[in-house]
Structures are given as C-alpha cells and as structure tokens.
Amino acid sequence: MIRFRRLALAALIPAAALSFGLSGVLAQTPSPAPAASASPSPAPSASPSPAASASPAPV
C-alpha cells in the first residue's frame, strides 16, 4: 500500500508542477544564458542601422 501511494505521489507531482506552471519556470532557467548571448548580437546590429541612416543626413 505504501508503494502504491509513493508511486501515485511520484506521478502526481509532475502533473501538479505542470498545472502550476513550474515547468515553465524550470524551462526559463536555462533560457537566460542563451538570451544573454542573443542580446549582444541584436544590439550591435541595431546600432549600425541608426548610424547608417544618420550618415546620409549630414552629407
């Protein structure tokens, strides 16, 4: 009987985590590292765009 309860709890804990959205929190834990590496790449590409549009204006 104790084994059955442990198995039932082991099956219900991930289901409860999914229902509470804890899986999304766990999935977001590794994503800040790729997001941090992705942030520098859009920043340099965004800065040349205004610089390119600013250089034709003075000329």
PDB file of N, CA, C and O in Angstrom:
ATOM      1  N   MET A   1       0.825  -1.198   0.000  1.00  0.00           N
ATOM      2  CA  MET A   1       0.000   0.000   0.000  1.00  0.00           C
ATOM      3  C   MET A   1       0.865   1.257   0.000  1.00  0.00           C
ATOM      4  O   MET A   1       0.549   2.239  -0.671  1.00  0.00           O
ATOM      5  N   ILE A   2       1.963   1.215   0.761  1.00  0.00           N
ATOM      6  CA  ILE A   2       2.855   2.380   0.818  1.00  0.00           C
ATOM      7  C   ILE A   2       3.520   2.594  -0.540  1.00  0.00           C
ATOM      8  O   ILE A   2       3.701   3.731  -0.976  1.00  0.00           O
ATOM      9  N   ARG A   3       3.882   1.496  -1.206  1.00  0.00           N
ATOM     10  CA  ARG A   3       4.497   1.624  -2.531  1.00  0.00           C
ATOM     11  C   ARG A   3       3.522   2.261  -3.514  1.00  0.00           C
ATOM     12  O   ARG A   3       3.907   3.099  -4.330  1.00  0.00           O
ATOM     13  N   PHE A   4       2.268   1.860  -3.429  1.00  0.00           N
ATOM     14  CA  PHE A   4       1.264   2.431  -4.332  1.00  0.00           C
ATOM     15  C   PHE A   4       1.119   3.925  -4.096  1.00  0.00           C
ATOM     16  O   PHE A   4       1.013   4.701  -5.046  1.00  0.00           O
ATOM     17  N   ARG A   5       1.114   4.327  -2.839  1.00  0.00           N
ATOM     18  CA  ARG A   5       0.995   5.758  -2.533  1.00  0.00           C
ATOM     19  C   ARG A   5       2.215   6.521  -3.024  1.00  0.00           C
ATOM     20  O   ARG A   5       2.091   7.634  -3.536  1.00  0.00           O
ATOM     21  N   ARG A   6       3.387   5.929  -2.870  1.00  0.00           N
ATOM     22  CA  ARG A   6       4.604   6.599  -3.355  1.00  0.00           C
ATOM     23  C   ARG A   6       4.575   6.732  -4.872  1.00  0.00           C
ATOM     24  O   ARG A   6       4.950   7.768  -5.420  1.00  0.00           O
ATOM     25  N   LEU A   7       4.129   5.681  -5.542  1.00  0.00           N
ATOM     26  CA  LEU A   7       4.038   5.745  -6.999  1.00  0.00           C
ATOM     27  C   LEU A   7       2.999   6.770  -7.428  1.00  0.00           C
ATOM     28  O   LEU A   7       3.197   7.499  -8.400  1.00  0.00           O
ATOM     29  N   ALA A   8       1.899   6.821  -6.705  1.00  0.00           N
ATOM     30  CA  ALA A   8       0.859   7.796  -7.042  1.00  0.00           C
ATOM     31  C   ALA A   8       1.374   9.211  -6.831  1.00  0.00           C
ATOM     32  O   ALA A   8       1.130  10.089  -7.658  1.00  0.00           O
ATOM     33  N   LEU A   9       2.081   9.440  -5.734  1.00  0.00           N
ATOM     34  CA  LEU A   9       2.647  10.769  -5.490  1.00  0.00           C
ATOM     35  C   LEU A   9       3.702  11.104  -6.530  1.00  0.00           C
ATOM     36  O   LEU A   9       3.782  12.242  -6.993  1.00  0.00           O
ATOM     37  N   ALA A  10       4.511  10.117  -6.901  1.00  0.00           N
ATOM     38  CA  ALA A  10       5.539  10.357  -7.912  1.00  0.00           C
ATOM     39  C   ALA A  10       4.906  10.716  -9.256  1.00  0.00           C
ATOM     40  O   ALA A  10       5.491  11.468 -10.034  1.00  0.00           O
ATOM     41  N   ALA A  11       3.734  10.191  -9.528  1.00  0.00           N
ATOM     42  CA  ALA A  11       3.044  10.513 -10.775  1.00  0.00           C
ATOM     43  C   ALA A  11       2.314  11.846 -10.676  1.00  0.00           C
ATOM     44  O   ALA A  11       2.189  12.560 -11.671  1.00  0.00           O
ATOM     45  N   LEU A  12       1.831  12.188  -9.482  1.00  0.00           N
ATOM     46  CA  LEU A  12       1.058  13.416  -9.329  1.00  0.00           C
ATOM     47  C   LEU A  12       1.934  14.656  -9.204  1.00  0.00           C
ATOM     48  O   LEU A  12       1.503  15.748  -9.574  1.00  0.00           O
ATOM     49  N   ILE A  13       3.131  14.516  -8.700  1.00  0.00           N
ATOM     50  CA  ILE A  13       3.988  15.694  -8.512  1.00  0.00           C
ATOM     51  C   ILE A  13       4.318  16.362  -9.847  1.00  0.00           C
ATOM     52  O   ILE A  13       4.172  17.581  -9.943  1.00  0.00           O
ATOM     53  N   PRO A  14       4.752  15.645 -10.876  1.00  0.00           N
ATOM     54  CA  PRO A  14       4.987  16.316 -12.166  1.00  0.00           C
ATOM     55  C   PRO A  14       3.712  16.896 -12.768  1.00  0.00           C
ATOM     56  O   PRO A  14       3.748  17.942 -13.416  1.00  0.00           O
ATOM     57  N   ALA A  15       2.582  16.217 -12.556  1.00  0.00           N
ATOM     58  CA  ALA A  15       1.320  16.747 -13.073  1.00  0.00           C
ATOM     59  C   ALA A  15       0.955  18.040 -12.359  1.00  0.00           C
ATOM     60  O   ALA A  15       0.469  18.983 -12.984  1.00  0.00           O
ATOM     61  N   ALA A  16       1.187  18.084 -11.061  1.00  0.00           N
ATOM     62  CA  ALA A  16       0.915  19.309 -10.308  1.00  0.00           C
ATOM     63  C   ALA A  16       1.876  20.414 -10.728  1.00  0.00           C
ATOM     64  O   ALA A  16       1.489  21.579 -10.815  1.00  0.00           O
ATOM     65  N   ALA A  17       3.121  20.051 -10.986  1.00  0.00           N
ATOM     66  CA  ALA A  17       4.096  21.051 -11.426  1.00  0.00           C
ATOM     67  C   ALA A  17       3.686  21.640 -12.769  1.00  0.00           C
ATOM     68  O   ALA A  17       3.839  22.841 -12.990  1.00  0.00           O
ATOM     69  N   LEU A  18       3.173  20.821 -13.654  1.00  0.00           N
ATOM     70  CA  LEU A  18       2.712  21.322 -14.949  1.00  0.00           C
ATOM     71  C   LEU A  18       1.497  22.223 -14.789  1.00  0.00           C
ATOM     72  O   LEU A  18       1.374  23.244 -15.465  1.00  0.00           O
ATOM     73  N   SER A  19       0.601  21.833 -13.887  1.00  0.00           N
ATOM     74  CA  SER A  19      -0.610  22.631 -13.718  1.00  0.00           C
ATOM     75  C   SER A  19      -0.303  23.975 -13.071  1.00  0.00           C
ATOM     76  O   SER A  19      -0.976  24.966 -13.355  1.00  0.00           O
ATOM     77  N   PHE A  20       0.695  24.020 -12.213  1.00  0.00           N
ATOM     78  CA  PHE A  20       1.066  25.283 -11.569  1.00  0.00           C
ATOM     79  C   PHE A  20       2.016  26.104 -12.420  1.00  0.00           C
ATOM     80  O   PHE A  20       2.316  27.247 -12.077  1.00  0.00           O
ATOM     81  N   GLY A  21       2.487  25.552 -13.509  1.00  0.00           N
ATOM     82  CA  GLY A  21       3.384  26.290 -14.378  1.00  0.00           C
ATOM     83  C   GLY A  21       4.824  26.259 -13.918  1.00  0.00           C
ATOM     84  O   GLY A  21       5.632  27.074 -14.363  1.00  0.00           O
ATOM     85  N   LEU A  22       5.161  25.339 -13.038  1.00  0.00           N
ATOM     86  CA  LEU A  22       6.545  25.246 -12.581  1.00  0.00           C
ATOM     87  C   LEU A  22       7.458  24.757 -13.694  1.00  0.00           C
ATOM     88  O   LEU A  22       8.655  25.044 -13.681  1.00  0.00           O
ATOM     89  N   SER A  23       6.915  24.029 -14.650  1.00  0.00           N
ATOM     90  CA  SER A  23       7.738  23.571 -15.760  1.00  0.00           C
ATOM     91  C   SER A  23       8.183  24.759 -16.602  1.00  0.00           C
ATOM     92  O   SER A  23       9.288  24.752 -17.144  1.00  0.00           O
ATOM     93  N   GLY A  24       7.341  25.773 -16.717  1.00  0.00           N
ATOM     94  CA  GLY A  24       7.739  26.978 -17.436  1.00  0.00           C
ATOM     95  C   GLY A  24       8.848  27.708 -16.719  1.00  0.00           C
ATOM     96  O   GLY A  24       9.740  28.268 -17.357  1.00  0.00           O
ATOM     97  N   VAL A  25       8.805  27.710 -15.397  1.00  0.00           N
ATOM     98  CA  VAL A  25       9.871  28.345 -14.620  1.00  0.00           C
ATOM     99  C   VAL A  25      11.159  27.568 -14.797  1.00  0.00           C
ATOM    100  O   VAL A  25      12.230  28.158 -14.940  1.00  0.00           O
ATOM    101  N   LEU A  26      11.062  26.245 -14.788  1.00  0.00           N
ATOM    102  CA  LEU A  26      12.255  25.431 -14.970  1.00  0.00           C
ATOM    103  C   LEU A  26      12.777  25.566 -16.396  1.00  0.00           C
ATOM    104  O   LEU A  26      13.987  25.526 -16.616  1.00  0.00           O
ATOM    105  N   ALA A  27      11.896  25.722 -17.347  1.00  0.00           N
ATOM    106  CA  ALA A  27      12.330  25.889 -18.731  1.00  0.00           C
ATOM    107  C   ALA A  27      12.973  27.251 -18.935  1.00  0.00           C
ATOM    108  O   ALA A  27      13.833  27.400 -19.803  1.00  0.00           O
ATOM    109  N   GLN A  28      12.577  28.242 -18.159  1.00  0.00           N
ATOM    110  CA  GLN A  28      13.161  29.568 -18.298  1.00  0.00           C
ATOM    111  C   GLN A  28      14.520  29.657 -17.633  1.00  0.00           C
ATOM    112  O   GLN A  28      15.275  30.588 -17.917  1.00  0.00           O
ATOM    113  N   THR A  29      14.860  28.722 -16.756  1.00  0.00           N
ATOM    114  CA  THR A  29      16.145  28.775 -16.074  1.00  0.00           C
ATOM    115  C   THR A  29      17.304  28.676 -17.066  1.00  0.00           C
ATOM    116  O   THR A  29      18.230  29.481 -16.964  1.00  0.00           O
ATOM    117  N   PRO A  30      17.313  27.732 -18.024  1.00  0.00           N
ATOM    118  CA  PRO A  30      18.417  27.712 -18.977  1.00  0.00           C
ATOM    119  C   PRO A  30      18.321  28.803 -20.038  1.00  0.00           C
ATOM    120  O   PRO A  30      19.336  29.154 -20.639  1.00  0.00           O
ATOM    121  N   SER A  31      17.141  29.345 -20.285  1.00  0.00           N
ATOM    122  CA  SER A  31      16.994  30.313 -21.360  1.00  0.00           C
ATOM    123  C   SER A  31      17.659  31.664 -21.098  1.00  0.00           C
ATOM    124  O   SER A  31      18.032  32.316 -22.074  1.00  0.00           O
ATOM    125  N   PRO A  32      17.839  32.140 -19.858  1.00  0.00           N
ATOM    126  CA  PRO A  32      18.558  33.410 -19.693  1.00  0.00           C
ATOM    127  C   PRO A  32      19.979  33.381 -20.244  1.00  0.00           C
ATOM    128  O   PRO A  32      20.467  34.411 -20.707  1.00  0.00           O
ATOM    129  N   ALA A  33      20.652  32.246 -20.209  1.00  0.00           N
ATOM    130  CA  ALA A  33      22.000  32.171 -20.764  1.00  0.00           C
ATOM    131  C   ALA A  33      21.975  32.376 -22.289  1.00  0.00           C
ATOM    132  O   ALA A  33      22.756  33.185 -22.791  1.00  0.00           O
ATOM    133  N   PRO A  34      21.112  31.679 -23.046  1.00  0.00           N
ATOM    134  CA  PRO A  34      21.024  31.971 -24.477  1.00  0.00           C
ATOM    135  C   PRO A  34      20.493  33.369 -24.754  1.00  0.00           C
ATOM    136  O   PRO A  34      20.898  34.002 -25.728  1.00  0.00           O
ATOM    137  N   ALA A  35      19.600  33.853 -23.917  1.00  0.00           N
ATOM    138  CA  ALA A  35      19.071  35.198 -24.118  1.00  0.00           C
ATOM    139  C   ALA A  35      20.166  36.228 -23.897  1.00  0.00           C
ATOM    140  O   ALA A  35      20.217  37.244 -24.590  1.00  0.00           O
ATOM    141  N   ALA A  36      21.043  35.969 -22.932  1.00  0.00           N
ATOM    142  CA  ALA A  36      22.144  36.890 -22.675  1.00  0.00           C
ATOM    143  C   ALA A  36      23.117  36.881 -23.855  1.00  0.00           C
ATOM    144  O   ALA A  36      23.660  37.924 -24.220  1.00  0.00           O
ATOM    145  N   SER A  37      23.336  35.714 -24.447  1.00  0.00           N
ATOM    146  CA  SER A  37      24.235  35.656 -25.592  1.00  0.00           C
ATOM    147  C   SER A  37      23.547  36.211 -26.842  1.00  0.00           C
ATOM    148  O   SER A  37      24.216  36.692 -27.757  1.00  0.00           O
ATOM    149  N   ALA A  38      22.224  36.147 -26.883  1.00  0.00           N
ATOM    150  CA  ALA A  38      21.491  36.679 -28.027  1.00  0.00           C
ATOM    151  C   ALA A  38      21.332  38.194 -27.924  1.00  0.00           C
ATOM    152  O   ALA A  38      21.190  38.869 -28.944  1.00  0.00           O
ATOM    153  N   SER A  39      21.355  38.732 -26.712  1.00  0.00           N
ATOM    154  CA  SER A  39      21.178  40.171 -26.535  1.00  0.00           C
ATOM    155  C   SER A  39      22.310  40.989 -27.165  1.00  0.00           C
ATOM    156  O   SER A  39      22.027  41.993 -27.818  1.00  0.00           O
ATOM    157  N   PRO A  40      23.571  40.602 -26.997  1.00  0.00           N
ATOM    158  CA  PRO A  40      24.635  41.404 -27.622  1.00  0.00           C
ATOM    159  C   PRO A  40      24.563  41.414 -29.145  1.00  0.00           C
ATOM    160  O   PRO A  40      24.931  42.413 -29.764  1.00  0.00           O
ATOM    161  N   SER A  41      24.102  40.333 -29.762  1.00  0.00           N
ATOM    162  CA  SER A  41      24.056  40.317 -31.219  1.00  0.00           C
ATOM    163  C   SER A  41      23.000  41.265 -31.790  1.00  0.00           C
ATOM    164  O   SER A  41      23.284  41.919 -32.794  1.00  0.00           O
ATOM    165  N   PRO A  42      21.795  41.380 -31.210  1.00  0.00           N
ATOM    166  CA  PRO A  42      20.861  42.381 -31.736  1.00  0.00           C
ATOM    167  C   PRO A  42      21.304  43.808 -31.450  1.00  0.00           C
ATOM    168  O   PRO A  42      21.009  44.707 -32.237  1.00  0.00           O
ATOM    169  N   ALA A  43      22.002  44.037 -30.350  1.00  0.00           N
ATOM    170  CA  ALA A  43      22.422  45.395 -30.003  1.00  0.00           C
ATOM    171  C   ALA A  43      23.394  45.966 -31.045  1.00  0.00           C
ATOM    172  O   ALA A  43      23.193  47.097 -31.486  1.00  0.00           O
ATOM    173  N   PRO A  44      24.438  45.235 -31.456  1.00  0.00           N
ATOM    174  CA  PRO A  44      25.318  45.791 -32.494  1.00  0.00           C
ATOM    175  C   PRO A  44      24.613  45.962 -33.834  1.00  0.00           C
ATOM    176  O   PRO A  44      24.889  46.917 -34.560  1.00  0.00           O
ATOM    177  N   SER A  45      23.714  45.053 -34.167  1.00  0.00           N
ATOM    178  CA  SER A  45      23.015  45.183 -35.446  1.00  0.00           C
ATOM    179  C   SER A  45      22.028  46.346 -35.403  1.00  0.00           C
ATOM    180  O   SER A  45      21.719  46.933 -36.440  1.00  0.00           O
ATOM    181  N   ALA A  46      21.535  46.681 -34.219  1.00  0.00           N
ATOM    182  CA  ALA A  46      20.606  47.799 -34.097  1.00  0.00           C
ATOM    183  C   ALA A  46      21.349  49.130 -34.147  1.00  0.00           C
ATOM    184  O   ALA A  46      20.821  50.107 -34.679  1.00  0.00           O
ATOM    185  N   SER A  47      22.559  49.186 -33.604  1.00  0.00           N
ATOM    186  CA  SER A  47      23.289  50.455 -33.579  1.00  0.00           C
ATOM    187  C   SER A  47      23.810  50.868 -34.966  1.00  0.00           C
ATOM    188  O   SER A  47      23.801  52.065 -35.253  1.00  0.00           O
ATOM    189  N   PRO A  48      24.262  49.962 -35.842  1.00  0.00           N
ATOM    190  CA  PRO A  48      24.670  50.406 -37.178  1.00  0.00           C
ATOM    191  C   PRO A  48      23.507  50.937 -38.017  1.00  0.00           C
ATOM    192  O   PRO A  48      23.714  51.772 -38.897  1.00  0.00           O
ATOM    193  N   SER A  49      22.305  50.470 -37.757  1.00  0.00           N
ATOM    194  CA  SER A  49      21.163  50.949 -38.530  1.00  0.00           C
ATOM    195  C   SER A  49      20.934  52.446 -38.340  1.00  0.00           C
ATOM    196  O   SER A  49      20.808  53.156 -39.338  1.00  0.00           O
ATOM    197  N   PRO A  50      20.875  52.965 -37.110  1.00  0.00           N
ATOM    198  CA  PRO A  50      20.746  54.413 -36.944  1.00  0.00           C
ATOM    199  C   PRO A  50      21.986  55.163 -37.441  1.00  0.00           C
ATOM    200  O   PRO A  50      21.867  56.277 -37.952  1.00  0.00           O
ATOM    201  N   ALA A  51      23.158  54.571 -37.298  1.00  0.00           N
ATOM    202  CA  ALA A  51      24.377  55.225 -37.762  1.00  0.00           C
ATOM    203  C   ALA A  51      24.360  55.331 -39.292  1.00  0.00           C
ATOM    204  O   ALA A  51      24.792  56.340 -39.850  1.00  0.00           O
ATOM    205  N   ALA A  52      23.867  54.303 -39.960  1.00  0.00           N
ATOM    206  CA  ALA A  52      23.802  54.333 -41.418  1.00  0.00           C
ATOM    207  C   ALA A  52      22.783  55.377 -41.884  1.00  0.00           C
ATOM    208  O   ALA A  52      23.002  56.056 -42.887  1.00  0.00           O
ATOM    209  N   SER A  53      21.682  55.502 -41.164  1.00  0.00           N
ATOM    210  CA  SER A  53      20.686  56.489 -41.563  1.00  0.00           C
ATOM    211  C   SER A  53      21.129  57.899 -41.180  1.00  0.00           C
ATOM    212  O   SER A  53      20.687  58.868 -41.797  1.00  0.00           O
ATOM    213  N   ALA A  54      21.997  58.029 -40.171  1.00  0.00           N
ATOM    214  CA  ALA A  54      22.464  59.347 -39.740  1.00  0.00           C
ATOM    215  C   ALA A  54      23.571  59.864 -40.664  1.00  0.00           C
ATOM    216  O   ALA A  54      23.700  61.075 -40.842  1.00  0.00           O
ATOM    217  N   SER A  55      24.364  58.977 -41.249  1.00  0.00           N
ATOM    218  CA  SER A  55      25.464  59.431 -42.101  1.00  0.00           C
ATOM    219  C   SER A  55      24.970  60.048 -43.423  1.00  0.00           C
ATOM    220  O   SER A  55      25.584  61.020 -43.864  1.00  0.00           O
ATOM    221  N   PRO A  56      23.926  59.567 -44.077  1.00  0.00           N
ATOM    222  CA  PRO A  56      23.450  60.245 -45.291  1.00  0.00           C
ATOM    223  C   PRO A  56      22.817  61.610 -44.996  1.00  0.00           C
ATOM    224  O   PRO A  56      22.838  62.492 -45.855  1.00  0.00           O
ATOM    225  N   ALA A  57      22.261  61.794 -43.810  1.00  0.00           N
ATOM    226  CA  ALA A  57      21.604  63.055 -43.490  1.00  0.00           C
ATOM    227  C   ALA A  57      22.590  64.231 -43.447  1.00  0.00           C
ATOM    228  O   ALA A  57      22.285  65.270 -44.033  1.00  0.00           O
ATOM    229  N   PRO A  58      23.768  64.127 -42.780  1.00  0.00           N
ATOM    230  CA  PRO A  58      24.703  65.262 -42.779  1.00  0.00           C
ATOM    231  C   PRO A  58      25.307  65.532 -44.162  1.00  0.00           C
ATOM    232  O   PRO A  58      25.646  66.676 -44.464  1.00  0.00           O
ATOM    233  N   VAL A  59      25.445  64.519 -44.996  1.00  0.00           N
ATOM    234  CA  VAL A  59      26.055  64.699 -46.315  1.00  0.00           C
ATOM    235  C   VAL A  59      25.050  65.217 -47.249  1.00  0.00           C
ATOM    236  O   VAL A  59      25.353  65.441 -48.420  1.00  0.00           O
TER     237      VAL A  59
END
